């Protein structure tokens, strides 16, 4: 899926990607780009906005590393509260074996 990108959204993605080690930057940027477009499409938009990029970046960050994103989001000038649900969600990251095991009938 390829969508139009707002200029500020492109700059935000570059700013976030610049914080990633060079060896992983392209991979992280590509994953966040795809996820940002998915976020935009979920809200039926025809253009990726800055908030979509932040949400996409959060979704591609493992839950155990998201606490560090709070300061980054704030530093970029966004209200962290707008992304509180995203930061706390582990959607797509839970292991099938996490949580309680099923009873085995013994």
DOGU-561644 format. One record per residue (C-alpha): x, y, z; residue number from 0. Coordinates in Angstrom, 1 decimal. Layout:
DOGU-561644
<pt x="X" y="Y" z="Z" n="NUM"/>
...
//
This chain:
DOGU-561644
<pt x="0.0" y="0.0" z="0.0" n="0"/>
<pt x="1.4" y="3.4" z="-0.9" n="1"/>
<pt x="-0.3" y="6.6" z="0.2" n="2"/>
<pt x="0.4" y="10.2" z="0.0" n="3"/>
<pt x="2.4" y="11.6" z="2.9" n="4"/>
<pt x="2.1" y="15.0" z="4.6" n="5"/>
<pt x="5.5" y="16.7" z="4.6" n="6"/>
<pt x="5.5" y="16.9" z="8.4" n="7"/>
<pt x="4.8" y="13.2" z="8.6" n="8"/>
<pt x="7.8" y="12.5" z="6.4" n="9"/>
<pt x="10.0" y="14.7" z="8.6" n="10"/>
<pt x="8.7" y="13.0" z="11.8" n="11"/>
<pt x="9.5" y="9.6" z="10.4" n="12"/>
<pt x="13.0" y="10.7" z="9.5" n="13"/>
<pt x="13.5" y="12.2" z="13.0" n="14"/>
<pt x="12.4" y="9.0" z="14.6" n="15"/>
<pt x="14.5" y="6.8" z="12.3" n="16"/>
<pt x="17.6" y="9.0" z="13.0" n="17"/>
<pt x="17.4" y="7.7" z="16.6" n="18"/>
<pt x="17.9" y="4.1" z="15.5" n="19"/>
<pt x="21.4" y="2.7" z="14.9" n="20"/>
<pt x="22.4" y="3.0" z="11.3" n="21"/>
<pt x="22.5" y="-0.8" z="10.8" n="22"/>
<pt x="18.8" y="-1.0" z="11.6" n="23"/>
<pt x="17.5" y="2.3" z="10.4" n="24"/>
<pt x="16.3" y="1.3" z="7.0" n="25"/>
<pt x="14.4" y="-1.7" z="8.4" n="26"/>
<pt x="12.9" y="0.3" z="11.2" n="27"/>
<pt x="11.9" y="3.1" z="8.8" n="28"/>
<pt x="10.3" y="0.7" z="6.4" n="29"/>
<pt x="8.3" y="-1.1" z="9.0" n="30"/>
<pt x="7.1" y="2.2" z="10.5" n="31"/>
<pt x="6.2" y="3.5" z="7.1" n="32"/>
<pt x="4.1" y="0.5" z="6.4" n="33"/>
<pt x="2.5" y="0.6" z="9.8" n="34"/>
<pt x="1.8" y="4.4" z="9.5" n="35"/>
<pt x="0.0" y="3.8" z="6.2" n="36"/>
<pt x="-2.1" y="1.1" z="7.9" n="37"/>
<pt x="-3.0" y="3.5" z="10.8" n="38"/>
<pt x="-4.0" y="6.1" z="8.2" n="39"/>
<pt x="-6.1" y="3.6" z="6.3" n="40"/>
<pt x="-7.8" y="2.5" z="9.5" n="41"/>
<pt x="-9.1" y="6.0" z="9.9" n="42"/>
<pt x="-10.1" y="6.1" z="6.2" n="43"/>
<pt x="-7.6" y="8.8" z="5.4" n="44"/>
<pt x="-6.0" y="9.3" z="2.0" n="45"/>
<pt x="-2.9" y="10.8" z="3.4" n="46"/>
<pt x="-0.5" y="9.9" z="6.2" n="47"/>
<pt x="-0.5" y="12.5" z="9.0" n="48"/>
<pt x="2.0" y="13.1" z="11.8" n="49"/>
<pt x="-0.1" y="11.3" z="14.4" n="50"/>
<pt x="-0.3" y="8.2" z="12.1" n="51"/>
<pt x="3.5" y="8.2" z="12.0" n="52"/>
<pt x="3.8" y="8.4" z="15.8" n="53"/>
<pt x="1.2" y="5.6" z="16.2" n="54"/>
<pt x="3.0" y="3.5" z="13.5" n="55"/>
<pt x="6.3" y="3.9" z="15.3" n="56"/>
<pt x="4.8" y="2.9" z="18.6" n="57"/>
<pt x="3.2" y="-0.2" z="17.1" n="58"/>
<pt x="6.6" y="-1.3" z="15.6" n="59"/>
<pt x="8.4" y="-0.8" z="18.9" n="60"/>
<pt x="8.3" y="-3.8" z="21.3" n="61"/>
<pt x="6.1" y="-3.1" z="24.3" n="62"/>
<pt x="9.0" y="-3.5" z="26.7" n="63"/>
<pt x="10.8" y="-0.6" z="25.0" n="64"/>
<pt x="7.9" y="1.8" z="24.7" n="65"/>
<pt x="8.6" y="3.6" z="28.0" n="66"/>
<pt x="11.6" y="5.2" z="26.3" n="67"/>
<pt x="9.2" y="6.6" z="23.6" n="68"/>
<pt x="7.4" y="8.8" z="26.1" n="69"/>
<pt x="10.4" y="11.2" z="26.2" n="70"/>
<pt x="10.9" y="11.0" z="22.5" n="71"/>
<pt x="7.3" y="11.8" z="21.7" n="72"/>
<pt x="7.4" y="14.7" z="24.2" n="73"/>
<pt x="10.7" y="16.0" z="22.7" n="74"/>
<pt x="9.1" y="16.0" z="19.2" n="75"/>
<pt x="6.5" y="18.3" z="20.6" n="76"/>
<pt x="3.5" y="16.0" z="20.8" n="77"/>
<pt x="1.1" y="15.6" z="23.7" n="78"/>
<pt x="2.0" y="12.1" z="25.1" n="79"/>
<pt x="-1.5" y="11.7" z="26.4" n="80"/>
<pt x="-2.8" y="11.5" z="22.8" n="81"/>
<pt x="-0.8" y="8.2" z="22.4" n="82"/>
<pt x="-1.3" y="6.7" z="25.9" n="83"/>
<pt x="-3.5" y="3.9" z="24.7" n="84"/>
<pt x="-1.1" y="3.1" z="21.9" n="85"/>
<pt x="1.9" y="3.1" z="24.3" n="86"/>
<pt x="0.1" y="0.6" z="26.7" n="87"/>
<pt x="-1.2" y="-1.7" z="24.0" n="88"/>
<pt x="0.7" y="-4.9" z="23.3" n="89"/>
<pt x="-1.4" y="-5.8" z="20.3" n="90"/>
<pt x="0.4" y="-8.1" z="18.0" n="91"/>
<pt x="3.4" y="-8.6" z="20.3" n="92"/>
<pt x="2.1" y="-11.2" z="22.7" n="93"/>
<pt x="3.6" y="-14.7" z="22.5" n="94"/>
<pt x="1.2" y="-17.6" z="22.0" n="95"/>
<pt x="2.7" y="-19.2" z="25.1" n="96"/>
<pt x="2.4" y="-16.1" z="27.3" n="97"/>
<pt x="-0.3" y="-16.0" z="29.9" n="98"/>
<pt x="-1.9" y="-18.9" z="31.7" n="99"/>
<pt x="-1.6" y="-22.3" z="30.2" n="100"/>
<pt x="-4.7" y="-24.2" z="29.2" n="101"/>
<pt x="-5.8" y="-27.0" z="31.5" n="102"/>
<pt x="-4.5" y="-30.3" z="30.2" n="103"/>
<pt x="-7.2" y="-32.5" z="31.7" n="104"/>
<pt x="-5.0" y="-34.3" z="34.2" n="105"/>
//
